[in-house]
């Protein structure tokens, strides 16, 4: 079993607590993966969330995503470890782990944040629905009379040891 941490880095302006909004539905993590057997990368993004599970062949266990490599036909799986951790104003401009994946037979190589995120005003605590599909987000916090934004979003994958620090 290999645990891979998804780390993000962004510039937060007058907002904090960027986290997938799971208040109504589970967040879909959109990933491209590389097969550990033949090193082939998926052409399209695959979706992983912590609600859907599938049985792993030849095992009593299950995972949030079970798939076969299109080229070498090996089975691989991904499980989400713990709950996502919030990316806060203290993290702004630095990489921080937001979620950890238990990977077998594959590793994630690309992440696309898309929509379904939430953040709150740093001063007013106003809750914002955040769509990161365009790679940045801008709004206005009327209670605090301040511009709010999330820009310069980057990601990386690192070998990890378990759930993200600060994860629920």
C-alpha positions in Angstrom: 0.0 0.0 0.0 1.3 3.4 -0.9 -0.2 6.6 0.5 0.0 9.6 -1.8 -0.8 13.1 -0.5 -2.4 15.7 -2.8 -0.9 19.0 -1.9 -2.1 22.4 -3.2 -0.6 25.8 -3.1 -2.6 29.0 -3.8 -2.6 32.7 -3.0 -5.6 33.5 -0.8 -6.8 37.0 -0.5 -9.2 37.8 2.5 -10.4 34.1 2.6 -9.5 31.0 4.5 -10.6 27.5 5.0 -10.7 26.4 1.3 -12.1 22.8 1.4 -14.2 20.6 -0.8 -17.9 21.4 0.0 -19.3 18.1 1.1 -22.4 19.5 2.8 -24.8 18.1 0.1 -22.8 15.5 -1.9 -19.4 13.9 -1.7 -16.7 15.8 -3.5 -15.5 14.3 -6.8 -11.7 14.3 -7.0 -10.7 14.5 -10.7 -7.4 12.7 -11.3 -5.3 11.4 -14.1 -3.4 8.2 -13.1 -0.3 6.3 -14.2 -0.4 2.5 -14.1 2.4 1.0 -12.0 2.7 -1.9 -14.4 3.1 -0.3 -17.8 3.5 3.4 -16.9 0.6 4.3 -19.1 -1.3 7.5 -18.1 -5.1 7.7 -18.4 -6.2 9.8 -21.3 -9.2 11.2 -19.4 -9.7 12.2 -15.8 -11.1 9.6 -13.5 -13.4 10.5 -10.6 -12.9 9.3 -7.0 -15.1 10.2 -4.0 -15.4 8.8 -0.5 -19.0 7.5 -0.9 -18.8 5.2 -3.9 -16.9 1.9 -3.3 -16.2 -1.1 -5.4 -14.9 -4.6 -4.5 -11.3 -5.4 -5.2 -10.9 -8.6 -7.1 -9.4 -11.5 -5.1 -9.7 -9.5 -1.9 -12.2 -9.0 0.9 -11.6 -5.3 0.7 -13.0 -2.5 -1.3 -11.8 0.9 -2.6 -13.3 4.2 -3.7 -12.1 3.5 -7.3 -11.2 0.1 -8.8 -10.1 0.1 -12.5 -8.2 -2.0 -15.0 -5.4 -0.5 -17.1 -6.5 -0.2 -20.7 -3.2 -1.4 -21.9 -1.8 -4.1 -19.5 -5.2 -5.1 -18.0 -3.8 -5.0 -14.4 -6.3 -4.0 -11.7 -5.6 -1.0 -9.6 -7.4 0.8 -6.8 -7.6 4.1 -5.0 -9.1 4.7 -1.5 -9.5 8.1 0.1 -7.8 8.1 3.6 -9.6 10.3 6.1 -11.5 13.5 5.4 -10.1 16.5 3.4 -8.1 19.1 5.4 -8.8 22.8 4.9 -6.3 25.0 3.1 -6.1 28.1 5.3 -4.8 31.6 5.1 -1.7 30.4 7.1 -0.9 28.1 4.2 -1.3 30.8 1.5 1.7 30.6 -0.9 2.9 27.3 0.5 2.1 23.7 -0.3 -0.2 21.9 2.2 -1.8 18.4 2.1 -5.5 18.5 1.5 -6.3 14.8 1.0 -4.5 11.5 1.1 -5.1 8.5 -1.2 -4.2 4.9 -0.6 -3.0 3.7 -4.0 -2.4 0.1 -5.3 -1.2 -0.5 -8.8 -1.4 3.2 -9.9 -0.4 6.6 -8.8 -2.1 10.0 -9.4 -0.1 12.3 -11.7 -2.5 15.2 -12.4 -5.4 16.9 -10.5 -8.1 19.2 -11.7 -9.9 21.1 -8.9 -13.1 22.0 -10.8 -16.1 23.2 -8.8 -17.6 22.2 -5.5 -15.3 24.0 -3.1 -16.1 26.3 -0.2 -14.2 29.0 1.7 -15.0 31.7 4.2 -14.2 35.3 4.6 -11.1 35.8 6.7 -12.7 38.7 8.7 -16.4 38.2 8.2 -16.7 34.4 8.2 -19.0 34.8 5.2 -19.4 31.4 3.5 -18.5 31.3 -0.3 -19.2 28.6 -2.9 -16.0 28.4 -4.9 -15.6 27.2 -8.5 -11.9 26.6 -9.3 -12.6 25.3 -12.9 -10.9 28.4 -14.4 -7.8 28.0 -12.2 -8.8 31.1 -10.1 -11.7 32.6 -8.3 -12.8 36.1 -7.5 -15.7 37.5 -5.4 -16.6 40.4 -3.1 -17.2 40.0 0.7 -20.0 42.6 1.3 -19.9 42.2 5.1 -16.2 43.0 5.3 -16.3 45.3 2.2 -13.3 43.5 0.8 -12.3 41.8 -2.5 -11.7 38.0 -2.0 -9.9 35.7 -4.3 -8.0 32.5 -4.8 -5.3 32.6 -7.4 -2.1 30.9 -8.6 -3.3 27.4 -7.8 -0.8 24.7 -8.1 -0.7 21.0 -7.0 1.7 18.2 -6.5 1.6 14.6 -5.2 4.0 13.5 -2.5 4.4 10.1 -0.8 2.6 10.4 2.5 2.1 8.6 5.8 -1.6 8.9 6.3 -4.5 11.4 6.6 -3.8 15.1 6.0 -2.8 17.0 9.1 -5.9 18.8 10.4 -8.2 16.4 8.6 -11.5 15.6 10.3 
